[in-house]
Amino acid sequence: MTTLGIGSVEAPKGVAEASFRVGWVKHFRVALSSAGGAAVVLALFELLQRQPLEAFRLLGVWGPWPIVALVSLAFLGRFLSRMNETVQTTFSAVVNSVQQGASAQGKTADALTRLAEQGGRQSEEVRRLAIYAGRELGSISERLDKQDVVMSDVARSIERIHTRLDERDKRG
C-alpha cells in the first residue's frame, strides 16, 4: 500500500483579531472616549456660564483651532473605531479563507493517496498479467507453429486440386 503522508493536514485553528489598542492610539482612544468628551464639553460650558467675557477673549486669543482640533479628534476617533472593525472583519475573512484552503488541501491529499493506492493495485494487476502472458507465450508459439504447418498442408492440397482441375479442362 502506498502512503503519501500528506493526508493528515488539518485546518489551522484560531481567530485573528486586529486592534488599534496599542501604543499611542490607545491614548487617543482614552482621550476620545465619551466620558473625556463630556468632561471637556462641561468644562467649556461652565467657563461660558461663569465668565462669558473671559471665554470669548480666550477664544479670540486662541482662535477657532482648539474647537476644530476637538471636533477633528472626535471624527478621528470614530474613523479609527470603524477602521478597527473593518480590519477585524477583513482578517476574519482571511482566516476563514485560509481554513477552507487547508481543508481543501487535506481533501486533495486524501484523494491523491487513494489514487496512489489504486494505481498500486493496478500496477500489481498489470505485473500479474505480464507474468501470465510470459508463461503462456511458449504454448501460444507452439500453437501458431502447428497452425502454420496445417495452413501449409491446406495450401498444398488446394494447389494440387487446382492443378488437377486445370489438367481436366485441358483434356476435356
C-alpha positions in Angstrom: 0.0 0.0 0.0 1.3 3.4 -0.9 1.0 6.2 1.7 1.9 9.7 0.7 1.8 11.0 4.3 0.1 14.2 3.3 -3.4 13.3 4.2 -3.1 14.5 7.8 -3.2 18.2 7.1 -5.7 19.9 9.4 -7.2 23.4 9.1 -5.5 25.9 11.3 -7.5 26.8 14.4 -7.8 30.3 15.7 -9.2 33.7 15.2 -7.1 36.6 14.1 -8.1 39.9 15.7 -6.5 43.2 14.9 -6.9 46.1 17.3 -5.7 49.7 17.4 -5.3 49.4 21.2 -1.6 49.5 21.0 0.9 52.3 21.6 -0.1 55.9 21.1 -3.5 55.0 19.6 -4.6 53.6 22.9 -4.1 57.0 24.5 -6.2 58.7 21.8 -9.0 56.3 22.4 -9.0 57.1 26.1 -8.9 60.9 25.4 -11.7 60.5 22.8 -13.9 58.4 25.0 -17.4 59.7 25.6 -16.5 60.5 29.3 -13.5 62.5 28.3 -15.5 64.4 25.6 -18.3 65.1 28.1 -15.8 66.4 30.6 -14.3 68.8 28.0 -17.8 70.0 26.9 -18.9 70.5 30.6 -15.7 72.5 31.3 -16.3 74.8 28.3 -20.0 75.2 29.3 -19.0 76.1 32.9 -16.5 78.6 31.6 -19.1 80.2 29.2 -21.6 80.3 32.0 -19.5 81.8 34.8 -17.1 84.0 32.8 -18.5 84.5 29.3 -16.2 87.5 28.5 -13.1 85.6 29.5 -14.3 82.6 27.4 -14.8 84.8 24.3 -11.5 86.6 24.9 -9.8 83.1 25.2 -11.5 82.1 22.0 -10.3 85.3 20.4 -6.7 84.7 21.5 -6.6 81.0 20.6 -8.7 81.3 17.5 -11.1 78.5 16.3 -8.3 75.9 16.3 -9.0 74.3 19.7 -12.6 73.7 18.7 -11.5 72.5 15.3 -9.0 70.2 17.0 -11.6 68.8 19.4 -14.1 68.1 16.6 -11.3 66.6 14.5 -10.3 64.3 17.3 -13.9 63.2 17.7 -14.1 62.4 14.0 -10.7 60.7 14.1 -11.9 58.5 17.0 -14.9 57.4 15.1 -12.9 56.8 12.0 -10.3 54.7 13.9 -13.1 52.7 15.6 -14.7 51.9 12.2 -11.3 51.1 10.7 -10.7 48.8 13.6 -13.9 46.9 12.9 -13.1 46.8 9.2 -9.7 45.3 9.8 -11.1 42.7 12.2 -13.7 41.7 9.6 -11.1 41.5 6.9 -8.7 39.4 9.0 -11.6 37.1 10.0 -12.4 36.6 6.3 -8.8 35.9 5.6 -8.6 33.3 8.4 -11.8 31.6 7.1 -10.3 31.6 3.6 -7.1 30.0 4.9 -9.0 27.4 6.9 -11.1 26.5 3.8 -7.9 26.3 1.7 -6.3 24.0 4.2 -9.4 21.8 4.3 -9.4 21.6 0.5 -5.7 20.7 0.5 -6.4 17.9 3.1 -9.2 16.6 0.8 -6.8 16.7 -2.2 -4.1 14.9 -0.2 -6.7 12.2 0.7 -7.8 11.9 -2.9 -4.1 11.6 -4.1 -3.5 8.9 -1.5 -6.5 6.9 -2.7 -5.4 7.4 -6.3 -1.8 6.2 -5.5 -3.2 3.1 -3.7 -5.5 2.4 -6.7 -2.5 2.9 -9.1 -0.5 0.5 -6.9 -3.3 -2.2 -7.2 -3.5 -1.6 -11.0 0.3 -1.9 -11.3 0.2 -5.2 -9.4 -2.5 -6.5 -11.7 -0.6 -5.5 -14.8 2.5 -7.2 -13.4 0.5 -10.4 -12.8 -1.0 -10.3 -16.3 2.5 -9.8 -17.8 3.8 -12.9 -15.9 0.8 -14.9 -17.1 1.3 -13.8 -20.7 5.0 -14.7 -20.4 4.2 -18.2 -19.2 1.6 -18.7 -21.9 3.8 -17.3 -24.7 5.5 -20.7 -25.3 2.3 -22.6 -25.7 0.9 -19.9 -27.9 4.0 -20.0 -30.1 3.7 -23.8 -30.4 0.1 -23.5 -31.4 1.0 -20.9 -34.0 3.8 -23.2 -35.4 1.3 -26.1 -35.6 -1.2 -23.7 -37.3 1.5 -22.8 -39.9 2.1 -26.4 -40.7 -1.6 -27.1 -41.1 -2.0 -24.0 -43.3 0.9 -25.1 -45.4 -0.7 -28.5 -45.9 -4.0 -26.9 -46.8 -2.3 -24.6 -49.3 -0.5 -27.6 -50.9 -3.8 -29.5 -51.1 -5.5 -26.5 -52.8 -2.7 -26.3 -55.3 -3.0 -30.0 -56.1 -6.7 -29.7 -56.6 -6.3 -26.6 -58.8 -3.6 -28.4 -60.9 -5.9 -31.4 -61.4 -8.8 -29.2 -62.4 -6.6 -27.4 -64.9 -5.4 -30.7 -66.4 -9.1 -31.9 -66.8 -10.0 -28.7 -68.5 -7.2 -29.1 -71.0 -8.1 -32.6 -71.8 -11.7 -32.1 -72.0 
